[in-house]
Amino acid sequence: MGSRFLLCFRANVSLFLDGCCPVWGWTKGGVCTQELRGCKVVTGWRRSGPGLKLSTQHWIRVCQRLYLFLFQVTGPSGEGTDAVVILEKTPFQEEKVLELLKKHTKLELQMRNDIYSTYHLYPPPELSEIKTTVVYPATEKHLQKYLRQEVRLIRETWEDYKNITLPFIQSQSFSIQWVYNILEKKAEADRIIHENPDPCNGFVLVPDFKWNQNQVCLLLLPWKRKELIDRSAEKIFVILLLIDGGEAVAKRFGVPGSQLRVYLHYQPSYYHLHVHFTALGYDAPGSSVERAHLLADVIDNLAMDSMYYQKRALTFALRADELLLKKFQEAGRV
């Protein structure tokens, strides 16, 4: 059958794949199914015409929110390049619920007991939208980010930061070209929600990659190419980020500040200062206590003492195979 596109999903998740794969442009050939680790594997997708070939390297994981797969894409010369594909079922929309229950929906009874019954509901394709994110080409850092691993908590003092964390960051080449592409409007210019052009305190507000067009999930990127990692953020600057960014979100989406979760990550996924804006009603990934720091609290801490984050220890989580964890282990700090 040539190269194949393998898709894993839980048996209780219905994916409608008639026609073609919207991400890769694969047309459906013969289809066969088999069971693998409690998941159904659908094979038989092949790309029409010459070009890249896609084959499954291995299944990464399935969790409640995301369905993650690792593929290897083979170019014309035979070289393989990794890619990560993330599938996420979009949330239900209130105006679609009645349509979902009435419009040519297949319903299969699974169990009935007194007043309780359960069914498998198979909605039509137009009501089965799946958000698909592709990372290609994916680096080793991308792959490790999504692999299921043990996690360790690190208690980083200011001395740890100076002697371990900062030298590690300076020795690595973390690409954030995609951030600069947004700031320079080389990419995603049509997705910019708000822009403050001030060269010193300005920023752009864009949808986060995790945004599904329903809950507020936004990313604020300052023009300044400076990370918060130095633990000495400029107090006035972060206050402006909170006020101006919050006003932009309220104006665009009608969400008051009292219903917004505004926070920074430490350690961040990438080392360019950025602020997350999410609705309180949204269970946002990365908003757990060991990583997220509310921006209002950061501002209050800096107001009390501009050296606050150079005097206290910070706790954050690292995955088992992260190089930074190995540096802490080598220094005897874990």
C-alpha positions in Angstrom: 0.0 0.0 0.0 3.0 2.3 0.1 3.5 4.7 2.9 0.9 4.7 5.6 -0.8 7.1 7.9 -1.5 5.4 11.2 -3.9 7.0 13.6 -4.5 5.7 17.2 -7.5 6.6 19.3 -9.4 5.3 22.2 -12.4 3.1 21.4 -14.8 5.5 23.0 -13.7 8.4 20.8 -15.3 8.7 17.4 -13.2 10.3 14.7 -14.7 10.9 11.3 -12.1 10.5 8.5 -14.1 10.3 5.4 -12.5 12.1 2.4 -9.0 13.1 3.3 -6.7 14.0 6.2 -7.0 17.8 6.6 -3.5 18.2 7.8 -1.4 16.2 5.4 -3.7 15.9 2.4 -3.8 12.2 2.5 -6.5 10.4 0.5 -8.0 7.2 1.8 -7.0 3.9 0.3 -7.9 0.5 1.7 -8.7 0.5 5.4 -8.0 -2.1 8.0 -8.2 -2.0 11.8 -6.5 -3.8 14.6 -6.3 -3.4 18.4 -3.1 -2.0 20.0 -2.8 -1.3 23.7 -6.5 -0.7 24.1 -6.6 1.6 21.1 -7.9 1.1 17.6 -5.3 1.7 14.8 -6.7 2.7 11.5 -4.3 2.3 8.6 -4.5 2.6 4.9 -3.9 6.4 4.3 -1.5 7.3 1.6 -0.4 10.6 0.1 -1.6 11.2 -3.4 1.2 12.2 -5.8 5.0 12.5 -5.3 6.6 14.0 -2.2 6.9 13.2 1.5 6.0 9.8 2.9 4.5 9.5 6.3 5.0 6.4 8.5 4.3 5.8 12.2 7.4 5.7 14.4 5.5 5.0 17.6 2.4 5.9 19.6 3.2 8.5 22.3 0.3 8.6 24.6 -3.4 9.2 25.1 -4.7 11.4 27.9 -8.1 12.9 28.7 -7.5 16.1 26.8 -4.9 15.3 24.1 -4.2 12.5 21.7 -0.5 12.6 20.8 1.3 10.7 18.1 4.9 10.6 16.8 5.4 10.1 13.1 8.4 9.9 10.9 8.2 11.8 7.6 10.5 10.5 4.8 11.6 12.9 2.1 12.4 12.1 -1.5 16.0 11.3 -0.7 15.0 8.8 1.9 16.0 10.8 5.0 13.6 10.6 8.0 12.3 13.7 9.9 10.2 13.5 13.1 6.8 15.1 13.4 4.3 15.3 16.2 0.6 15.4 15.6 -1.8 16.4 18.4 -5.5 15.7 18.1 -7.9 17.4 20.5 -11.7 17.2 20.5 -13.1 20.7 20.5 -15.7 21.5 23.3 -19.4 21.3 22.7 -21.1 24.6 21.7 -24.5 25.3 23.2 -26.1 26.2 20.0 -25.0 22.9 18.5 -26.3 20.6 21.2 -29.9 20.3 19.9 -28.6 19.9 16.4 -26.3 17.2 17.6 -29.2 15.2 19.1 -31.6 15.6 16.2 -29.6 15.8 13.0 -29.1 12.3 11.5 -27.4 11.1 14.6 -26.8 7.4 15.1 -27.5 6.2 18.7 -26.6 2.8 20.0 -27.9 1.6 23.4 -25.2 0.2 25.6 -26.9 -0.3 28.9 -30.3 0.4 30.6 -31.0 0.1 34.3 -34.1 1.6 35.9 -34.0 5.3 35.1 -30.4 5.2 33.8 -29.2 4.4 30.3 -26.0 4.9 28.4 -25.5 5.2 24.6 -22.8 5.6 22.0 -23.7 8.6 20.0 -22.2 9.0 16.5 -22.7 12.6 15.3 -22.4 13.7 11.6 -18.9 14.7 10.5 -19.7 18.5 10.5 -20.4 18.2 14.3 -17.3 16.2 15.0 -14.6 18.8 14.7 -11.1 17.9 15.9 -8.5 20.5 16.5 -5.2 19.2 14.9 -1.8 20.7 15.7 1.3 19.6 13.8 4.9 20.2 14.9 7.1 19.6 11.8 10.0 19.2 11.7 10.1 18.3 15.4 13.3 18.5 17.4 14.3 16.2 20.2 13.1 18.8 22.7 9.6 18.7 21.1 9.5 14.9 21.3 10.6 14.8 24.9 8.0 17.5 25.8 5.2 15.1 24.8 6.6 11.8 25.9 5.2 10.5 29.2 7.9 10.6 31.8 8.5 10.8 35.6 8.6 14.3 36.9 10.7 15.7 39.7 10.2 18.9 41.7 13.2 21.2 41.9 13.7 23.8 44.6 15.9 26.4 43.0 17.7 29.0 45.1 19.3 32.1 43.7 22.7 30.4 43.9 21.3 27.5 42.0 20.0 29.9 39.4 23.4 31.6 39.0 25.5 28.4 39.1 23.2 25.8 37.3 20.2 27.2 35.5 21.6 30.3 33.9 24.8 28.7 32.5 22.6 25.8 31.2 20.3 28.3 29.4 23.2 30.2 28.0 24.8 27.0 26.7 21.7 25.9 24.8 20.3 27.0 21.5 16.6 27.2 22.1 14.9 28.4 18.9 12.2 31.0 19.3 12.2 32.1 15.7 8.4 31.5 15.7 8.0 34.2 18.4 10.1 36.7 16.3 8.0 35.8 13.2 4.9 36.9 15.1 6.4 40.1 16.4 7.7 41.0 12.9 4.4 39.9 11.3 6.0 37.3 9.2 3.6 34.8 10.5 0.1 34.8 12.1 -0.4 38.5 11.4 -4.1 37.9 10.7 -4.4 36.3 14.2 -3.2 39.3 16.2 -6.0 40.3 18.5 -4.4 43.5 20.0 -1.2 45.4 19.4 0.6 48.0 21.5 3.3 49.5 19.2 5.3 51.2 22.0 8.9 50.1 21.3 9.7 49.9 25.1 6.5 48.6 26.7 4.6 47.4 23.7 3.4 43.9 22.9 1.1 41.8 20.7 -1.8 39.6 22.0 -2.4 36.5 19.9 -4.3 33.2 20.4 -2.3 30.5 22.2 -1.8 27.3 20.2 -4.1 25.6 22.6 -6.9 28.0 21.8 -10.0 26.2 20.4 -12.0 29.4 19.4 -14.3 29.0 22.4 -12.6 29.6 25.7 -10.3 32.6 26.1 -6.7 31.2 25.8 -4.3 34.0 24.8 -0.6 34.7 24.7 0.9 38.2 25.3 4.3 38.6 23.6 6.3 41.8 24.5 8.4 43.5 21.9 11.4 43.4 24.3 13.5 40.4 23.5 14.1 39.7 27.2 13.2 36.7 29.3 11.9 36.8 32.9 14.4 34.1 33.7 16.8 36.7 35.2 14.4 36.9 38.2 14.6 40.7 38.1 11.6 41.7 36.0 11.0 45.4 35.6 8.1 46.3 37.9 6.6 49.1 35.8 6.8 47.0 32.7 4.9 44.0 34.1 2.2 46.3 35.5 1.7 47.7 32.1 1.4 44.2 30.7 -1.3 43.3 33.2 -3.4 46.5 32.7 -3.1 46.9 29.0 -3.4 43.2 28.2 -6.4 42.9 30.5 -8.1 45.8 28.9 -7.6 44.4 25.4 -9.1 41.0 26.4 -12.1 42.7 28.1 -12.7 44.9 25.0 -12.4 42.0 22.5 -14.1 39.2 24.4 -16.2 40.9 27.1 -14.4 39.0 29.9 -13.7 41.1 33.0 -10.4 40.9 34.8 -12.1 39.1 37.7 -12.7 36.1 35.3 -9.2 36.0 33.8 -6.3 33.9 34.9 -3.2 35.9 34.1 0.1 34.2 34.7 3.8 33.5 33.9 5.5 30.1 33.7 8.7 29.2 35.5 10.4 27.3 34.0 9.0 28.6 30.7 8.7 26.5 27.6 10.7 29.1 25.7 12.9 32.0 26.9 11.1 35.1 25.8 9.1 36.9 28.3 5.4 36.0 27.7 2.2 36.2 29.7 -0.8 33.8 29.5 -4.4 35.0 29.6 -7.0 32.2 30.1 -10.6 32.2 31.3 -11.1 31.0 34.8 -13.7 28.5 33.5 -11.1 26.9 31.2 -8.9 24.1 32.7 -5.8 25.4 31.0 -2.8 23.1 30.6 0.2 24.5 32.4 -1.8 26.4 35.0 -0.7 24.1 37.9 0.8 25.5 41.1 4.3 24.1 40.4 4.6 26.1 37.2 2.2 29.0 36.9 2.8 32.3 38.8 -0.1 34.8 38.8 1.1 38.0 37.3 -0.7 40.1 40.0 1.3 38.2 42.7 4.5 38.8 40.8 3.8 42.5 40.7 3.0 42.7 44.4 6.2 40.8 45.3 8.3 43.2 43.2 6.5 46.2 44.7 7.5 45.0 48.2 11.1 44.3 47.1 12.6 44.7 43.7 15.1 41.9 44.5 12.3 39.6 45.7 13.0 36.8 43.2 16.7 37.0 43.9 16.1 36.3 47.6 13.7 33.4 47.6 13.8 29.9 46.2 11.4 28.9 43.4 9.9 25.5 42.9 9.4 24.0 39.4 8.9 20.6 37.8 11.4 18.9 35.4 10.8 15.7 33.4 13.2 12.8 34.1 15.2 13.1 30.9 15.6 16.9 30.8 19.2 18.1 30.6 18.6 20.7 33.3 17.5 18.0 35.8 20.8 16.2 35.0 22.7 19.4 35.8 20.9 19.7 39.2 21.7 16.0 39.9 25.4 16.5 39.0 25.5 19.4 41.4 24.0 17.3 44.1 20.9 19.4 44.4 18.4 16.6 43.7 
